[in-house]
């Protein structure tokens, strides 16, 4: 386990998301903590970028959107995203994310293992 207790976003090198579009700057992973948090990160999708539909059989996710506009499809429902929007994605729930505005869609999110 690491001893991370302080981190500046500007000091984190962004990486491409596991979904192949957008980027994330990872503050912590499950190796850094003794809790069931799997990852806490800052994410960014440029206009038109998306995260294709998928689900997590062993993790619940939480998203808070800071800037931009988008759409979050959760199961069969489509939700509009704007700044200050929060989502909880339950375990085994199909979800897809898309940046629809003219500015980057930025957000923080974390996963919790069940």
C-alpha positions as CSV (number, residue, x, y, z in Angstrom):
1,X,0.0,0.0,0.0
2,X,1.3,3.5,-0.9
3,X,1.4,6.4,1.5
4,X,-0.4,8.9,-0.8
5,X,-2.1,11.5,1.2
6,X,-1.7,14.5,-1.1
7,X,-1.9,14.9,-4.8
8,X,-2.1,17.7,-7.3
9,X,-4.0,17.1,-10.5
10,X,-1.4,19.1,-12.4
11,X,1.3,16.6,-11.3
12,X,-0.6,13.5,-12.6
13,X,0.1,12.3,-16.2
14,X,-3.2,11.5,-17.9
15,X,-3.7,8.1,-19.5
16,X,-6.2,6.9,-22.0
17,X,-9.3,5.3,-20.4
18,X,-9.7,1.6,-20.5
19,X,-12.5,2.2,-23.0
20,X,-10.1,3.7,-25.6
21,X,-11.5,7.2,-25.7
22,X,-11.0,10.2,-23.3
23,X,-8.4,10.4,-20.6
24,X,-8.2,10.0,-16.9
25,X,-5.8,11.2,-14.2
26,X,-5.8,8.7,-11.4
27,X,-5.5,10.0,-7.9
28,X,-5.6,6.6,-6.2
29,X,-6.2,2.9,-7.0
30,X,-7.1,0.0,-4.8
31,X,-3.4,-0.6,-4.2
32,X,-3.2,2.8,-2.4
33,X,-6.0,2.2,0.1
34,X,-7.3,-0.3,2.7
35,X,-10.9,0.3,1.7
36,X,-13.0,-1.1,-1.2
37,X,-12.4,2.0,-3.3
38,X,-11.0,0.6,-6.6
39,X,-10.1,4.0,-8.2
40,X,-10.6,7.7,-7.8
41,X,-9.9,9.8,-10.8
42,X,-10.5,13.0,-12.8
43,X,-11.9,12.2,-16.3
44,X,-12.1,14.2,-19.5
45,X,-13.9,13.5,-22.7
46,X,-13.5,15.9,-25.7
47,X,-16.6,16.8,-27.7
48,X,-17.8,13.7,-29.6
49,X,-15.8,11.2,-27.5
50,X,-17.6,8.4,-25.7
51,X,-17.4,5.5,-23.4
52,X,-19.2,2.6,-25.0
53,X,-21.8,0.6,-23.1
54,X,-20.5,-1.7,-20.5
55,X,-21.2,-3.0,-17.0
56,X,-19.1,-3.9,-13.9
57,X,-20.1,-7.2,-12.1
58,X,-18.1,-6.4,-9.0
59,X,-18.1,-2.6,-8.7
60,X,-20.4,0.3,-8.2
61,X,-19.4,3.7,-9.7
62,X,-20.1,7.3,-8.7
63,X,-19.7,10.3,-11.1
64,X,-19.8,14.1,-10.5
65,X,-19.6,16.3,-13.6
66,X,-17.8,19.6,-13.3
67,X,-18.0,21.1,-16.8
68,X,-19.4,20.4,-20.3
69,X,-22.4,18.7,-21.6
70,X,-23.2,15.1,-22.4
71,X,-25.5,12.1,-22.2
72,X,-25.4,9.2,-19.8
73,X,-27.3,6.1,-20.9
74,X,-28.1,3.9,-18.0
75,X,-29.9,0.7,-18.9
76,X,-32.6,2.1,-21.3
77,X,-32.8,5.7,-19.9
78,X,-30.9,8.6,-21.4
79,X,-29.9,11.4,-19.0
80,X,-28.6,14.9,-20.0
81,X,-25.4,16.0,-18.3
82,X,-24.4,19.5,-17.3
83,X,-22.1,20.9,-14.6
84,X,-23.1,19.8,-11.1
85,X,-24.7,16.6,-12.2
86,X,-24.2,13.4,-10.1
87,X,-24.8,9.8,-11.0
88,X,-24.6,6.5,-9.2
89,X,-24.1,3.4,-11.4
90,X,-25.2,0.3,-9.5
91,X,-23.4,-3.0,-9.9
92,X,-24.3,-4.9,-13.2
93,X,-25.9,-1.9,-14.7
94,X,-25.3,-1.2,-18.4
95,X,-24.1,2.3,-18.9
96,X,-22.5,4.5,-21.7
97,X,-21.2,8.1,-21.6
98,X,-20.9,10.6,-24.4
99,X,-19.7,14.2,-24.6
100,X,-22.2,16.2,-26.7
101,X,-21.2,19.8,-26.1
102,X,-18.6,22.1,-27.6
103,X,-16.4,22.0,-24.5
104,X,-14.6,19.1,-22.8
105,X,-16.8,17.1,-20.5
106,X,-14.9,16.9,-17.2
107,X,-15.8,14.9,-14.1
108,X,-14.5,13.1,-11.0
109,X,-15.4,9.5,-10.3
110,X,-14.7,6.6,-8.1
111,X,-15.5,2.9,-8.0
112,X,-16.2,0.8,-5.0
113,X,-15.9,-3.0,-5.0
114,X,-18.8,-5.0,-3.6
